[in-house]
């Protein structure tokens, strides 16, 4: 008994053309003979799903199948099932589905391979990210052979047309009851054979050298930014186009500043007396100058002061971020007897107004504990 076409494709009987195509693509990828070499069961399954799709994608065949089932195609009805893959059926999406398997879509016209993209990791300082810089880098890569001008053939000779594919780069092969197109195994899709290879590059058309490149690092660039240098990657095989070079930037941690976008943060310790009585201090900035920070009387630990325009420049924009100074009030250590006496005297004459936060906190805590006894 023949399997139901809808069940074969795992779709409902009211599935539209888009659903049919999607189901077929999924199953074809799974059971294609090239992905299951020597598996007769997979090959048979592949034939079944192809037959089901070819029938259901055609409105007239589908209507006949829905009414009469498989009997609609017996004894020559509707032209039978053996009509091939013409009319935009299987052939329309074959390359789309199996292009990678057959080597399609990977080469330019003429079979010339594009060179690989390269990655270069570069670490810069926060100061360099602030000002920008021009850096010289040295990249070992494949470059076009100057002896043969990238052709791979010995000077004075030239590549010959491949005798297997006659220059097409692809050959047809029978696969069951249909034929498929494959990359030519003799020339690997290039359409030509080098009989007398260049001695310098051994017929590759490229050699390995270390290249020196100048890279512009713009001011304000951030950690993790990727810079693309088009055509500066690996040279293509036998005259193929070069790949690209990608430079991945990382910014070293700074001793004083932490960055958040265009803003900078700096934590500055100050003495207890400066916080209590007020005062000022100076901090260096990334533009090479100093800025004075005024500390008002009674400054609390963790307070931030904003220095406008002292942060990082915004990449390719006229704006500049801000610098935030956070003070950390330092508790005195290694007190002398005199210092201890003075602090103890200060503690005795202090009132709740001198420490409103701690006084208020412990008052609320006392009320909380007393609530349990009510």
Buried (B, 14 or more C-beta within 10 A) or exposed (E): EEEEBBEBBEBEEEBEEEEBBBBBBBBBEEBBBEBBEEEEEBBEBBBBBBBBBBBBBBEEBBEBBEEEEBEBBEEEBBEEBEEEBEEEBBEEBBEEBBEEBBBBEEBEEBBBBBBBBBEBEEEBBBBBBBBBBEBEBEBEBBBBBEBBEBBBBBEEBEBBEBEBBEBBBBBEEEBEEEEBBBBBEEBBBBBBBBEBBBEBBEBBBBBEBEEEBEBEBEBBBBBEBEBEBEEBBBBBBBBBEBBBBBBEBEBEEBEBBEBEEBBBBBBBEBBEEBBBEEBEBEBEBBBEEEBEBEBEEEBEBEBEBEBEEBBBBBBEEEEBBBBBBEBEBEEEEEEEEEEEEEEEEEEEEEEEEEEEEEBEEEEEEEEEEEEEEE
